[in-house]
């Protein structure tokens, strides 16, 4: 299960992720982001309560990063140890901006 909360402020979109980003929930996040990225210059993904991320979740992050690199920037914040380890091992820590 993944809970997604979004708040928008001008050209900044903050997305709070709570739960597991996996094969079941990745399409939900992908759809949510695609609907809201139009005109967004800064995307902030708050991973405080993101308990798990799978390869399907990583694909969504990569696709979103590609979109945002053309129109602004994407940052991940409050990445916990579990998720940070997955990002490190897969090399995504070098691709994504983690603050």
Kinemage of the C-alpha trace (Angstrom):
@kinemage 1
@onewidth
@group {chain A} dominant
@subgroup {mainchain}
@vectorlist {calphas} color= white
{ca unk a 1} P 0.000 0.000 0.000
{ca unk a 2} L 1.193 3.501 -0.853
{ca unk a 3} L -0.328 6.753 0.297
{ca unk a 4} L 0.463 9.772 -1.885
{ca unk a 5} L -0.151 13.327 -0.684
{ca unk a 6} L 0.555 16.213 -3.023
{ca unk a 7} L 0.727 19.926 -2.369
{ca unk a 8} L 1.270 22.455 -5.088
{ca unk a 9} L 2.628 25.977 -4.721
{ca unk a 10} L 3.067 27.913 -7.979
{ca unk a 11} L 5.572 25.874 -9.997
{ca unk a 12} L 6.612 23.689 -7.038
{ca unk a 13} L 5.041 20.302 -6.386
{ca unk a 14} L 5.695 18.401 -3.164
{ca unk a 15} L 4.803 14.715 -3.066
{ca unk a 16} L 4.810 12.882 0.265
{ca unk a 17} L 5.143 9.112 -0.065
{ca unk a 18} L 3.974 6.846 2.743
{ca unk a 19} L 4.250 3.051 2.486
{ca unk a 20} L 5.713 0.760 -0.161
{ca unk a 21} L 6.612 1.758 -3.705
{ca unk a 22} L 6.531 -1.592 -5.498
{ca unk a 23} L 5.068 -3.386 -8.513
{ca unk a 24} L 1.542 -2.917 -7.187
{ca unk a 25} L 1.792 0.769 -6.278
{ca unk a 26} L 4.271 2.127 -8.864
{ca unk a 27} L 1.575 2.610 -11.555
{ca unk a 28} L -0.435 4.650 -9.031
{ca unk a 29} L 2.493 7.026 -8.425
{ca unk a 30} L 3.329 7.177 -12.133
{ca unk a 31} L -0.233 8.163 -12.980
{ca unk a 32} L -0.418 10.708 -10.163
{ca unk a 33} L 2.830 12.371 -11.218
{ca unk a 34} L 1.997 12.458 -14.933
{ca unk a 35} L -1.288 14.216 -14.122
{ca unk a 36} L 0.418 16.910 -12.051
{ca unk a 37} L 3.823 17.629 -13.629
{ca unk a 38} L 2.597 20.039 -16.291
{ca unk a 39} L 4.181 23.430 -15.593
{ca unk a 40} L 6.090 22.187 -12.540
{ca unk a 41} L 9.642 23.564 -12.264
{ca unk a 42} L 10.530 21.965 -8.932
{ca unk a 43} L 9.414 18.507 -7.811
{ca unk a 44} L 10.161 17.469 -4.250
{ca unk a 45} L 9.574 13.849 -3.229
{ca unk a 46} L 9.415 13.482 0.548
{ca unk a 47} L 10.486 9.933 1.413
{ca unk a 48} L 10.246 10.199 5.213
{ca unk a 49} L 7.646 7.420 5.428
{ca unk a 50} L 8.640 5.454 2.331
{ca unk a 51} L 9.334 2.009 3.796
{ca unk a 52} L 10.388 0.152 0.635
{ca unk a 53} L 11.167 0.718 -3.030
{ca unk a 54} L 11.366 -1.967 -5.726
{ca unk a 55} L 12.692 -1.889 -9.283
{ca unk a 56} L 9.221 -0.849 -10.467
{ca unk a 57} L 9.401 2.151 -8.144
{ca unk a 58} L 12.889 2.974 -9.388
{ca unk a 59} L 11.602 2.969 -12.980
{ca unk a 60} L 8.949 5.539 -12.035
{ca unk a 61} L 11.592 7.731 -10.384
{ca unk a 62} L 13.840 7.463 -13.438
{ca unk a 63} L 11.047 8.346 -15.874
{ca unk a 64} L 9.996 11.261 -13.675
{ca unk a 65} L 13.610 12.452 -13.401
{ca unk a 66} L 13.843 12.427 -17.204
{ca unk a 67} L 10.674 14.515 -17.519
{ca unk a 68} L 11.770 16.953 -14.821
{ca unk a 69} L 15.275 17.394 -16.265
{ca unk a 70} L 13.603 18.960 -19.308
{ca unk a 71} L 11.420 21.371 -17.343
{ca unk a 72} L 13.095 21.908 -13.986
{ca unk a 73} L 14.480 19.767 -11.183
{ca unk a 74} L 13.495 16.825 -9.026
{ca unk a 75} L 14.784 16.197 -5.504
{ca unk a 76} L 14.302 13.400 -2.998
{ca unk a 77} L 14.358 14.443 0.638
{ca unk a 78} L 14.279 12.626 3.976
{ca unk a 79} L 15.428 9.363 2.407
{ca unk a 80} L 15.678 6.718 5.120
{ca unk a 81} L 18.461 4.144 5.429
{ca unk a 82} L 16.535 1.305 3.759
{ca unk a 83} L 15.622 3.301 0.662
{ca unk a 84} L 19.041 5.007 0.557
{ca unk a 85} L 20.711 1.588 0.460
{ca unk a 86} L 18.607 0.527 -2.540
{ca unk a 87} L 19.449 3.801 -4.306
{ca unk a 88} L 23.163 3.282 -3.588
{ca unk a 89} L 23.318 -0.361 -4.691
{ca unk a 90} L 21.446 0.325 -7.938
{ca unk a 91} L 23.468 3.439 -8.770
{ca unk a 92} L 20.381 5.644 -8.601
{ca unk a 93} L 22.060 7.717 -5.874
{ca unk a 94} L 24.358 9.014 -8.614
{ca unk a 95} L 21.483 9.870 -10.963
{ca unk a 96} L 18.956 11.389 -8.560
{ca unk a 97} L 19.366 14.487 -6.421
{ca unk a 98} L 19.040 13.495 -2.772
{ca unk a 99} L 18.893 16.283 -0.198
